[in-house]
Amino acid sequence: MKTSKSFYEKAKGLMPGGVNSPVRAFEPYPFFTDHAEGSRLFDVDGNAYIDYCMAYGPLLLGHAPSEIVEAVRRQLGKGTMYGTPTEAEVELAELLVEVVPCVEMVRVVNSGTEATMHALRVARGCTGKDKIVKFEGCYHGAHDYVLVQAGSGATAFGAPTSLGVPKDSAKNTLVVPFNNLGALEEVVEKNQGEIAAVLMEPVVGNAGVILPRNGYLQAVRRLTEKNGIILIFDEVITGFRLALGGAQEYFQITPDMVTLGKIMGGGFPMAAFGGKKELMQLVSPVGKVYQAGTLSGNPISVVAGLTMLNILREKKTLIYSQLERQGDALRKGLSDLAEDRKVPVQVNGLASMFQVFFTPQPVFDYKAAQSSDKAKFQRYHRKLMERGVFIPPSQFETCFLSTAHSEEDVAETLEAADAAFQSLR
Ligand SMILES: Cc1ncc(COP(=O)(O)O)c(C=O)c1O
């Protein structure tokens, strides 16, 4: 790790923490990547890792799938940015309307942060109300309104609410525990007529993985509908991952709006918000909710995303069943090995998402996730890395499978996990 270390020493004097996004920093220093292919990352010191970070979610087909690389190469020869509409954007919008149940109209942006920021603006613009509800441990990007008890990096770095967020923007964000219908009912009751939107990750992917209890999402849908509150599913992680149509297809619940990102960009920066036509017609230039972006819908990202989504649509039966099978094998394997080695863990997840929590307590909400032994998790992370397996360096992230992970990769990963659990007793 000599070369990574020297890059890190230089980087930390130039960039905060030596990184361009906080979750990438870990002790004693992160490895620097040279290249990636399929299920593997290769660092600048010549080490290879089976990768379950997968760039924090976008790479459902693994690193650098040839179809996407080729499509982008072709587009590069035709220009990188136009600032005018393209046919590919229309094709992309058509595809999103076809496959994501709640989408009747869509606006493409560049990041998940932008998507949630603008979806909330639409909800507020439509209802004329300022308050929103979010859930403990759910992360919706790094803008002011949602940086309140957010998961992901905000948790791992011990700053659930960031400095610099004006009290006035945070005061309109009401926070309730996930999987607790009573708490949500109470907040809705107390703020009757004042709430514009409920914003939620239908499966929490930013506090480790936390699944909704049976019937919970249905109940949230009923409650929001009854009270005229716009329900926004943040499917930046779950979109195109749990099923082609995301969590809303998987759980058969249609929200009013959705935010999408990660997989949608095919490994390039692209995200979107969409929903009912009556809501999306409020967006500029037809409506009075302002939204804009120089890079939005740029031809490189659109071509990459379109190639990704077309592959997923064409091969969806095969792809999603394979991911589910591999995910089940990995989750069961991890759970059995930890039990054999007498390390109390919870292995949460579904489809191609998973995470190991070092706690004997079932993890159904953020508080339970926090009961996990973080020091043990760090040692587990380190041990896996020593054996050529890379998972996100935080307990509060999600591990992702891709179609590039083979059965041999999974078997190798379980061997590494066994050694890691053994060292943790
Ligand atoms: C559920 C969810 N929403 C929004 C975001 C923000 O997306 P971005 O990092 O592209 O701004 C993330 C990022 O991890 C996310 O997981």
The ligand as an ORCA input file, in Angstrom:
! r2SCAN-3c Opt
* xyz 0 1
  C     -31.324      7.392     -1.131
  C     -30.392      8.458     -1.603
  N     -30.900      9.634     -1.992
  C     -30.119     10.631     -2.440
  C     -28.756     10.477     -2.493
  C     -27.893     11.603     -2.998
  O     -27.402     11.273     -4.244
  P     -26.064     11.973     -4.811
  O     -24.930     11.465     -3.997
  O     -26.039     11.524     -6.248
  O     -26.276     13.446     -4.697
  C     -28.183      9.277     -2.097
  C     -26.716      9.091     -2.143
  O     -26.157      8.149     -1.676
  C     -29.022      8.241     -1.640
  O     -28.524      7.070     -1.226
*
